């Protein structure tokens, strides 16, 4: 009979971070089971692709209808497993996924259809070229716990629309959301071999990465992303890596302080700050700095913290103790170096072990971990600046480059500053919601990752590009084939002049000198 410790090795237990209640128990897939899943996907994928895009999209629309009908049920599950308020689960997860199907239904044909390649070179005019976009085969998706439904679902839906098989390894902290995604897809008509979920901890992800997959899409930490990139490089395996951020918010002198402060508070504390696009560095022009800071403190102190099951709650728990300790350590280190906490910066043990008070902190510098490393928690550091050049320099002074925002009443001026920021996405007068714009690509620069998800660019990440060329003169030996001679050298030199000589007379002379090449003998 198995001991309790042996049973624990065979399953992972998903718990509600607010109260520790069990959400579900899930098996730990070992190396053999992962390989079986990949092999099943490999076997099922050709038939899925052969169905054609029209039928695949019809199945995804059915998935959309099922998800819409169960939107509150799914949002509740996400809330229980990830801790976030149900309204956040509905808006930042369920709604985002519903909209991705709309995008795919409207745009997948134009993105994936064959694309004609015109030939500008005169010598190649008797050819017709096309770009074909074909599925990779089996795509592995390794997804995080902070958005356990929307991140894997948006990537999965794009991969399926393109005709791929998918094997998804969700975070060990939030497997229930991924399993629910699978149930909805199966009910909609996706064959169970085409899409599979393998649950487990790190070794399960390693086994998936080492299996015969064709591409991997990973969302998570920089450290893990680097290891994945190294392993993938050894196999020449293509990757998409979204590795988090340290997003900067720049508040200019003419910004609406009330609106911008509300954005900073929401942008820093949504999902308890556990968002890769969170506002983790806020730079404010000194002329409005005091008013802005006061408004942020006032609004932060009004936030209701508690279990996401309570519809009045605005900030839920952190996912686990380890993440809370990272946040706590960064704040304590900043305080030891002279930073001032204006509110928060304490555990809310009366609510549960994973609750941390939303925190506003000032007098912070780039020598502190709080402004250098990803925090991933409910902390809003605010820094004054005197000139716009200084603000741009501070915003770009980071190893990360996922997203940023600029706040001003002058949209054109805001866009001019946005162009100078090193980030994959820059929003003027809004934060975070770029992730929810299905047409917009999501991804970063520097240590924030490689490649893009979402939108046209994200859909193109799901396909290999093949160039197909057909010659219209199949019975004609080509001009450049064997039968070389000094005469051919002269003719080809003249032919080059015909195409590229700088003067009209030079081109005419080149045409006359190259005509003999058309009738020469070839092997």
Secondary structure, 3 states (H helix, E strand, C coil): CCCHHHHHHHEEEEECCCCCCEEEEEECCCHHHHHHHHHHHHHHHHHHHHCCHHHHHHHHHHHHHHHHHCHHHHHHHHHHHHCCCHHHHHHHHHHHHHHHHHHHHHHHHHHHCCEEECCCCHHHCCEEEEEEEEECCEEEEECCCCCCCHHHHHHHHHHHHCCCEEEEECCCCCHHHHHHHHHHHHHHCCCCCCEEECCCCHHHHHHHHHCCCCEEEEECCHHHHHHHHHHHHHHCCEEEEECCCCEEEEECCCCCHHHHHHHHHHHHHHHHHCCCCCEEEEEEEHHHHHHHHHHHHHHHHCCCECCCCCCCCCECCCCCHHHHHHHHHHHHHHHHCCCEEEECCCECCCCCCCCECCEEEECCCCCCHHHHCCCCCCEEEEEEECCHHHHHHHHHCCCEECEEEEECCCHHHHHHHHCCCCCCEEEECCCCHHHHCCCCCECCEECCEECCECHHHHHHCCEEEEEEEEECCCCCCCCCCCCCCHHHHHHHHHHHHHHHCCCHHHHHHHHHHHHHHHHCCCC
